[in-house]
Amino acid sequence: MIRTINKYAGRTKQSERVYRQRKVNWYLGLVGLVVWTCMAGTGIVMSLLNPDGSVSRPVLAAVFCGCFFGAFALLSLYLIVAYYRTSLSTSDATIRHHGVLGSKTLPVTDITRAVWRSWPRGGSLVLHTTDERLAVEFGPYEDSRDLAAFMRATLPEEVQEGYERFASTYIPASGAFARSRNREQQFFLALLPIAAVALTVLAFWNPHDIRSWFAVPLAFAIVLGVRALYQRWRATGSAADGA
């Protein structure tokens, strides 16, 4: 007899929870709708009135202003509609996404692949079944870290891909995040003396007027190096206090 192993067996039961978009998305949509609508209206009126005669084709200019600024106004309106209609419902059995134009439900046991991504901002998780695909972006939702933690704990580890890369960017308590920051600090610490010497040389020697091209990047590298040095010093002090 062939024995089938259920990779979802033994999971901790999760009660259903609904995640909704951040309130800031509604504010951005409202401000954008007002601003872009006003700009569209102003552009249309000024083009048609043409008080100084500078517009050679008033009707064409009015159509252009209406279409250009109107497109951004519609995008802002979409943000407002998405705030009210978009949500993500999670439980131990299903993951249900309600979008502006429709909804999609994935049974957890049907998920065969879950790919963690560090983009767009806030990270995302792409869920695959044999027939469907659902991309969950964490950035727009409130309690996005809690949502990511739920996905990490609920889905079997063998179906998850790329979590280390995601954690190195968005999970400060993880080892991957600490290793990523350590590599970043090492890079800027190594760059600090080089940038300091190069900037000092440029202060006294400026062949072919290259100072205007390299001074700002070198100064920025020095700032990042000093920041990395301060972080290392602070971490060392915290470790000494803990000991």
C-alpha positions in Angstrom: 0.0 0.0 0.0 1.3 3.5 -0.9 1.0 5.9 1.8 0.3 9.6 1.0 1.8 12.3 3.2 -0.3 15.4 3.6 2.2 18.3 3.8 -0.5 20.5 5.4 -1.3 18.1 8.2 -0.5 19.3 11.7 -0.8 23.0 10.9 -1.9 25.4 13.6 -5.5 26.4 13.0 -6.0 30.0 12.1 -9.3 31.9 12.6 -10.4 34.0 9.6 -9.0 37.5 9.5 -9.6 40.3 7.0 -6.8 42.6 6.0 -7.7 46.0 4.5 -5.8 48.7 2.8 -4.0 51.5 4.7 -5.9 54.7 5.3 -3.1 56.6 3.6 -4.1 55.2 0.3 -7.5 56.8 0.6 -5.9 60.2 1.5 -3.5 60.0 -1.5 -6.4 59.2 -3.8 -8.5 62.1 -2.5 -5.7 64.6 -2.7 -4.7 63.4 -6.2 -8.3 63.5 -7.4 -8.8 67.1 -6.3 -5.4 68.3 -7.6 -5.5 66.6 -11.0 -9.2 67.5 -11.6 -8.4 71.1 -10.9 -5.4 71.0 -13.2 -7.5 69.4 -15.9 -10.2 71.9 -15.6 -7.8 74.8 -15.5 -5.9 73.5 -18.5 -9.1 73.1 -20.6 -10.5 76.5 -19.7 -7.3 78.4 -20.2 -6.6 76.6 -23.5 -10.1 77.4 -24.9 -10.1 81.0 -23.6 -6.5 81.6 -24.8 -6.4 85.1 -23.3 -2.9 85.9 -24.5 -3.2 84.2 -27.9 -0.2 81.9 -27.2 -2.0 78.7 -28.1 -2.2 78.1 -31.8 -4.7 75.3 -31.5 -6.9 75.9 -28.5 -9.2 72.9 -29.0 -6.3 70.5 -29.5 -4.6 71.9 -26.4 -7.8 71.6 -24.4 -8.2 67.9 -25.4 -4.6 67.2 -24.5 -4.9 68.8 -21.1 -8.1 67.0 -20.4 -6.7 63.6 -21.4 -3.3 64.0 -19.7 -4.5 65.4 -16.3 -7.7 63.4 -16.5 -5.8 60.1 -16.7 -4.1 61.0 -13.4 -7.5 62.0 -11.9 -8.9 58.6 -12.9 -5.9 56.9 -11.3 -6.5 58.8 -8.1 -10.2 57.7 -8.3 -9.1 54.1 -8.7 -7.1 54.4 -5.4 -10.2 55.5 -3.6 -12.3 52.7 -5.0 -9.6 50.2 -4.3 -9.5 51.3 -0.7 -13.1 50.4 -0.2 -13.3 47.3 -2.4 -9.9 45.6 -1.9 -9.3 43.2 1.0 -7.6 39.9 1.7 -9.3 37.3 3.8 -7.1 34.5 5.3 -7.9 31.4 7.3 -6.5 27.9 7.8 -8.5 26.8 4.8 -8.6 29.5 2.2 -6.9 32.7 1.0 -9.5 35.0 -0.6 -8.6 38.2 -2.5 -11.3 40.8 -3.2 -10.3 43.2 -5.9 -11.8 46.2 -7.7 -13.0 44.1 -10.6 -13.5 40.7 -9.0 -12.3 38.2 -6.4 -10.2 35.1 -6.3 -10.1 32.2 -3.8 -7.3 29.8 -3.3 -7.7 26.7 -1.0 -4.5 26.6 1.1 -4.1 22.9 0.4 -4.0 23.5 -3.4 -1.0 25.9 -3.2 2.0 24.2 -4.8 4.4 27.1 -4.9 4.8 30.3 -3.0 7.4 32.8 -4.2 8.5 35.6 -1.9 9.6 38.8 -3.6 11.2 42.0 -2.2 9.3 44.1 -4.7 7.2 46.2 -5.1 7.7 48.3 -1.9 6.7 46.3 1.1 7.3 43.0 -0.6 4.9 40.5 -2.1 4.1 36.8 -2.2 3.0 35.0 -5.4 0.9 31.9 -4.8 0.6 29.2 -7.4 -1.8 26.4 -7.8 -2.1 24.0 -10.7 -4.7 26.3 -12.4 -4.4 29.8 -10.8 -1.9 32.4 -9.7 -2.4 35.1 -7.0 0.0 37.9 -6.2 -0.3 39.3 -2.7 1.3 42.7 -2.2 2.0 43.4 1.5 2.7 47.2 1.1 -0.9 48.4 0.7 -2.3 46.5 3.6 -2.5 47.4 7.3 -0.6 45.0 9.6 1.4 43.9 6.6 4.0 42.2 8.8 1.3 40.2 10.6 0.0 39.1 7.2 3.5 38.1 6.1 4.0 36.1 9.3 0.7 34.3 8.8 1.7 33.3 5.3 5.1 32.1 6.5 3.6 30.1 9.3 0.7 28.7 7.4 2.3 27.5 4.1 4.6 24.5 4.3 8.2 25.5 4.0 8.9 23.2 1.1 6.5 25.2 -1.2 8.1 28.5 -0.2 10.8 30.1 -2.3 12.9 33.3 -1.8 12.0 33.9 1.8 15.6 34.7 2.9 15.7 37.5 0.3 12.4 38.9 1.5 13.4 38.7 5.2 16.7 40.4 4.5 14.7 43.5 3.5 11.5 43.5 5.5 12.0 41.4 8.7 14.3 43.3 11.1 14.2 40.5 13.7 15.5 37.9 11.2 19.0 36.6 10.8 18.9 37.4 7.1 18.1 41.0 7.8 21.1 41.2 10.2 23.4 39.6 7.7 22.3 42.0 4.9 22.8 45.0 7.1 26.2 43.7 8.2 27.3 43.3 4.5 26.0 46.8 3.7 27.9 48.3 6.7 31.1 46.5 5.7 30.9 47.9 2.2 30.4 51.5 3.3 33.1 51.2 6.0 35.6 50.0 3.3 34.5 52.9 1.0 34.8 55.5 3.7 38.6 56.1 3.7 38.7 55.9 -0.1 36.0 58.5 -0.5 37.6 60.7 2.2 41.0 60.6 0.4 39.5 61.2 -3.0 37.4 64.2 -1.8 40.5 65.7 -0.1 42.5 65.3 -3.4 39.7 67.0 -5.3 39.7 69.9 -2.9 43.2 70.8 -4.0 43.4 69.3 -7.5 40.6 69.6 -10.1 41.8 68.3 -13.5 39.3 68.9 -16.3 36.8 70.3 -13.8 35.8 66.9 -12.5 35.1 68.2 -9.0 31.5 69.2 -10.0 30.9 65.6 -11.1 32.4 63.6 -8.2 32.2 65.9 -5.2 28.6 65.2 -4.3 28.7 61.3 -4.8 31.9 61.2 -2.7 30.4 63.3 0.1 27.3 61.1 0.0 29.5 58.0 0.4 31.3 59.6 3.3 28.0 60.3 5.0 26.9 56.7 4.5 30.3 55.5 5.8 30.0 57.6 9.0 26.5 56.3 9.5 27.7 52.7 9.2 30.5 53.5 11.6 28.0 54.9 14.1 25.8 51.9 13.8 28.7 49.6 14.4 29.7 51.6 17.5 26.2 51.6 18.8 25.7 47.9 18.3 29.0 47.3 20.1 27.9 49.4 23.0 24.6 47.6 23.2 26.3 44.2 23.2 28.7 45.4 26.0 25.7 46.6 28.1 23.9 43.3 27.6 27.0 41.4 28.7 
